[in-house]
Amino acid sequence: MSAARVLTWEVSASRGFETAWVQVRDGVLRARGRAVGTEPEPYWVTYDLDAGDGFVTRGLRVTVETAGGSRTLDLRHDGGGGWSADGERLPAVDGALDCALGLCPLTDSVPVLRHGLHRGPGEVELLMARVSVPDLAVRPARQTYTHLRPGRIRYACGDVRGDLECDEEGFVVDHPSPARRLAAV
């Protein structure tokens, strides 16, 4: 693996921040991240994301802490389109290759990288295993990504529509959720 890149976003939708330590090499992405938010209630999130060969998600492990306590989720992809959460099958998201952690701009980089949408033409509509924060419920969601020009991708998921801005490596800089990456110091 290459040296970790550190990415930090201000996430207006949660009135919080997220930082991720990301390693990418040969179609594999590994990341660990932490986020703090105050909407819909104050929470902390820690996660580990593993996207294997060809940037296909293999797993997401998440812990959320709120005033009411902590909860965890171990979301796994079997490599053949099947998903499980804490060992229980999730047939509603069968066929998805990606997960989308709520209010986490990093997880949108995975399908962008897999399809090269930050560099060249294309449009994909994807079924996602969407994980809401802070409750960690997993639901199916359709997300569409359309290359507009290098570094700019039209994004649509439910009521959230707008343009993703990505850097030359495919990592989200600006997200319509809204979230904006902070410059490194």
GUMAR-681358 format. One record per residue (C-alpha): x, y, z; residue number from 0. Coordinates in Angstrom, 3 decimals. Layout:
<rs>
+----------+----------+----------+-----+
!        u !        v !        w ! seq !
+----------+----------+----------+-----+
!        X !        Y !        Z ! NUM !
...
+----------+----------+----------+-----+
</rs>
This chain:
<rs>
+----------+----------+----------+-----+
!        u !        v !        w ! seq !
+----------+----------+----------+-----+
!    0.000 !    0.000 !    0.000 !   0 !
!    1.077 !    3.563 !   -0.619 !   1 !
!    1.470 !    6.142 !    2.130 !   2 !
!   -1.841 !    7.259 !    3.578 !   3 !
!   -3.468 !   10.432 !    2.366 !   4 !
!   -5.309 !   12.389 !    5.019 !   5 !
!   -8.554 !   14.012 !    3.858 !   6 !
!  -10.784 !   16.238 !    5.997 !   7 !
!  -14.230 !   17.589 !    5.165 !   8 !
!  -16.521 !   20.085 !    6.804 !   9 !
!  -19.931 !   18.391 !    6.600 !  10 !
!  -22.572 !   21.114 !    6.778 !  11 !
!  -25.456 !   18.630 !    6.702 !  12 !
!  -24.365 !   17.206 !   10.086 !  13 !
!  -22.827 !   20.444 !   11.355 !  14 !
!  -19.627 !   18.478 !   11.808 !  15 !
!  -16.347 !   17.249 !   10.366 !  16 !
!  -14.854 !   14.038 !    8.991 !  17 !
!  -11.227 !   12.975 !    8.601 !  18 !
!  -10.151 !    9.868 !    6.700 !  19 !
!   -6.760 !    8.221 !    6.341 !  20 !
!   -6.851 !    6.622 !    2.879 !  21 !
!   -4.508 !    4.250 !    1.069 !  22 !
!   -4.997 !    3.392 !   -2.615 !  23 !
!   -2.980 !    1.063 !   -4.783 !  24 !
!   -3.729 !   -1.171 !   -7.766 !  25 !
!   -7.520 !   -0.902 !   -7.561 !  26 !
!   -7.643 !   -1.407 !   -3.784 !  27 !
!   -8.737 !    1.245 !   -1.285 !  28 !
!   -8.439 !    0.991 !    2.461 !  29 !
!   -9.528 !    3.772 !    4.765 !  30 !
!  -10.176 !    4.512 !    8.376 !  31 !
!  -12.046 !    7.575 !    9.400 !  32 !
!  -13.609 !    9.526 !   12.194 !  33 !
!  -16.460 !   11.999 !   12.127 !  34 !
!  -18.245 !   14.166 !   14.617 !  35 !
!  -21.667 !   15.660 !   13.990 !  36 !
!  -24.317 !   17.552 !   15.893 !  37 !
!  -27.326 !   16.871 !   13.607 !  38 !
!  -29.737 !   15.091 !   14.002 !  39 !
!  -28.127 !   14.648 !   17.459 !  40 !
!  -24.535 !   14.895 !   18.693 !  41 !
!  -22.547 !   11.800 !   17.640 !  42 !
!  -19.077 !   10.396 !   16.941 !  43 !
!  -18.419 !    7.887 !   14.183 !  44 !
!  -15.387 !    5.698 !   13.577 !  45 !
!  -15.156 !    3.485 !   10.505 !  46 !
!  -12.928 !    1.162 !    8.506 !  47 !
!  -13.678 !    0.824 !    4.793 !  48 !
!  -12.184 !   -1.909 !    2.604 !  49 !
!  -12.677 !   -1.842 !   -1.173 !  50 !
!  -10.819 !   -4.655 !   -2.898 !  51 !
!   -9.917 !   -5.566 !   -6.453 !  52 !
!  -11.377 !   -3.038 !   -8.871 !  53 !
!  -12.660 !   -0.835 !   -6.031 !  54 !
!  -15.509 !   -3.199 !   -5.106 !  55 !
!  -16.465 !   -2.780 !   -1.455 !  56 !
!  -15.654 !   -5.789 !    0.717 !  57 !
!  -16.576 !   -4.373 !    4.091 !  58 !
!  -17.448 !   -1.446 !    6.271 !  59 !
!  -17.109 !   -1.552 !   10.038 !  60 !
!  -18.731 !    1.387 !   11.838 !  61 !
!  -19.154 !    2.435 !   15.458 !  62 !
!  -21.416 !    5.320 !   16.448 !  63 !
!  -21.488 !    6.894 !   19.884 !  64 !
!  -24.335 !    9.146 !   21.053 !  65 !
!  -25.650 !   10.258 !   24.435 !  66 !
!  -27.771 !    7.088 !   24.371 !  67 !
!  -24.759 !    4.776 !   24.074 !  68 !
!  -22.854 !    3.143 !   21.249 !  69 !
!  -23.796 !    0.829 !   18.417 !  70 !
!  -21.731 !   -1.006 !   15.846 !  71 !
!  -22.256 !   -2.376 !   12.359 !  72 !
!  -20.165 !   -4.917 !   10.490 !  73 !
!  -21.340 !   -4.688 !    6.871 !  74 !
!  -19.879 !   -7.339 !    4.560 !  75 !
!  -20.011 !   -7.962 !    0.814 !  76 !
!  -19.453 !  -11.584 !   -0.228 !  77 !
!  -17.877 !  -10.709 !   -3.598 !  78 !
!  -20.842 !  -12.154 !   -5.489 !  79 !
!  -23.377 !   -9.398 !   -4.810 !  80 !
!  -24.641 !  -10.596 !   -1.426 !  81 !
!  -24.486 !   -8.483 !    1.731 !  82 !
!  -24.756 !   -9.133 !    5.438 !  83 !
!  -24.960 !   -6.879 !    8.479 !  84 !
!  -23.580 !   -8.359 !   11.688 !  85 !
!  -23.897 !  -11.815 !   10.107 !  86 !
!  -27.541 !  -11.389 !    8.967 !  87 !
!  -28.236 !  -11.494 !    5.209 !  88 !
!  -29.534 !   -8.301 !    3.588 !  89 !
!  -31.442 !   -9.396 !    0.456 !  90 !
!  -32.746 !   -5.840 !   -0.157 !  91 !
!  -29.243 !   -4.739 !   -1.239 !  92 !
!  -28.245 !   -7.865 !   -3.191 !  93 !
!  -26.361 !   -6.870 !   -6.324 !  94 !
!  -24.854 !   -3.682 !   -4.873 !  95 !
!  -21.097 !   -3.307 !   -5.216 !  96 !
!  -20.813 !   -0.310 !   -2.910 !  97 !
!  -21.945 !    1.027 !    0.400 !  98 !
!  -22.673 !    4.659 !    1.170 !  99 !
!  -22.084 !    5.742 !    4.735 ! 100 !
!  -24.444 !    8.620 !    5.490 ! 101 !
!  -22.824 !   12.050 !    5.422 ! 102 !
!  -19.470 !   10.498 !    4.455 ! 103 !
!  -18.034 !   12.022 !    1.253 ! 104 !
!  -15.303 !    9.374 !    1.041 ! 105 !
!  -17.702 !    6.539 !    0.182 ! 106 !
!  -18.730 !    8.382 !   -3.026 ! 107 !
!  -15.124 !    8.222 !   -4.190 ! 108 !
!  -15.236 !    4.408 !   -4.446 ! 109 !
!  -17.653 !    4.150 !   -7.436 ! 110 !
!  -16.038 !    7.235 !   -9.014 ! 111 !
!  -12.648 !    5.490 !   -8.886 ! 112 !
!  -14.014 !    2.144 !  -10.129 ! 113 !
!  -15.640 !    3.735 !  -13.188 ! 114 !
!  -12.963 !    6.419 !  -13.768 ! 115 !
!  -15.672 !    9.080 !  -13.803 ! 116 !
!  -13.318 !   11.774 !  -12.495 ! 117 !
!  -11.313 !   11.419 !  -15.711 ! 118 !
!  -13.537 !   10.350 !  -18.581 ! 119 !
!  -17.068 !   10.111 !  -19.954 ! 120 !
!  -19.659 !    7.797 !  -18.546 ! 121 !
!  -22.816 !    7.493 !  -16.520 ! 122 !
!  -23.711 !    4.793 !  -14.024 ! 123 !
!  -26.781 !    4.164 !  -11.913 ! 124 !
!  -25.843 !    2.050 !   -8.930 ! 125 !
!  -27.640 !    0.227 !   -6.195 ! 126 !
!  -25.946 !    1.098 !   -2.914 ! 127 !
!  -26.093 !   -0.423 !    0.562 ! 128 !
!  -26.833 !    2.910 !    2.270 ! 129 !
!  -25.979 !    3.166 !    5.982 ! 130 !
!  -27.746 !    5.987 !    7.813 ! 131 !
!  -26.048 !    7.837 !   10.649 ! 132 !
!  -26.415 !    7.766 !   13.599 ! 133 !
!  -28.824 !    4.776 !   13.664 ! 134 !
!  -26.718 !    2.544 !   11.309 ! 135 !
!  -29.787 !    1.204 !    9.482 ! 136 !
!  -28.924 !   -0.331 !    6.083 ! 137 !
!  -31.313 !    0.373 !    3.203 ! 138 !
!  -31.106 !    0.139 !   -0.572 ! 139 !
!  -30.536 !    3.407 !   -2.429 ! 140 !
!  -30.094 !    4.253 !   -6.093 ! 141 !
!  -27.307 !    6.709 !   -6.862 ! 142 !
!  -26.467 !    8.070 !  -10.296 ! 143 !
!  -23.072 !    9.451 !  -11.275 ! 144 !
!  -22.604 !   11.252 !  -14.622 ! 145 !
!  -19.229 !   12.544 !  -15.843 ! 146 !
!  -19.587 !   16.195 !  -16.904 ! 147 !
!  -15.913 !   17.052 !  -17.375 ! 148 !
!  -12.664 !   16.010 !  -15.693 ! 149 !
!  -13.140 !   16.431 !  -11.948 ! 150 !
!  -16.880 !   17.207 !  -12.145 ! 151 !
!  -19.584 !   14.563 !  -11.799 ! 152 !
!  -23.356 !   15.026 !  -11.611 ! 153 !
!  -24.676 !   13.150 !   -8.564 ! 154 !
!  -28.229 !   12.158 !   -7.699 ! 155 !
!  -29.580 !   10.169 !   -4.751 ! 156 !
!  -33.155 !   10.744 !   -3.634 ! 157 !
!  -33.626 !   14.449 !   -2.949 ! 158 !
!  -29.897 !   15.194 !   -3.020 ! 159 !
!  -28.827 !   16.317 !   -6.471 ! 160 !
!  -25.900 !   18.379 !   -7.596 ! 161 !
!  -22.345 !   18.169 !   -8.769 ! 162 !
!  -19.483 !   16.361 !   -7.082 ! 163 !
!  -16.138 !   18.001 !   -7.486 ! 164 !
!  -13.238 !   15.528 !   -7.345 ! 165 !
!   -9.490 !   15.960 !   -7.322 ! 166 !
!   -7.264 !   14.390 !   -9.990 ! 167 !
!   -7.065 !   11.187 !   -7.920 ! 168 !
!  -10.872 !   10.790 !   -7.713 ! 169 !
!  -11.442 !   11.900 !   -4.110 ! 170 !
!  -14.431 !   14.113 !   -3.379 ! 171 !
!  -13.561 !   17.770 !   -2.768 ! 172 !
!  -17.094 !   19.198 !   -2.812 ! 173 !
!  -20.330 !   17.220 !   -2.304 ! 174 !
!  -23.917 !   18.448 !   -2.735 ! 175 !
!  -24.968 !   16.972 !    0.648 ! 176 !
!  -23.287 !   19.575 !    1.412 ! 177 !
!  -19.709 !   18.800 !    2.386 ! 178 !
!  -16.483 !   20.552 !    1.413 ! 179 !
!  -12.967 !   19.261 !    1.817 ! 180 !
!  -10.649 !   21.443 !    3.845 ! 181 !
!   -7.201 !   22.286 !    2.543 ! 182 !
!   -4.317 !   20.413 !    4.129 ! 183 !
!   -2.146 !   22.476 !    6.424 ! 184 !
+----------+----------+----------+-----+
</rs>
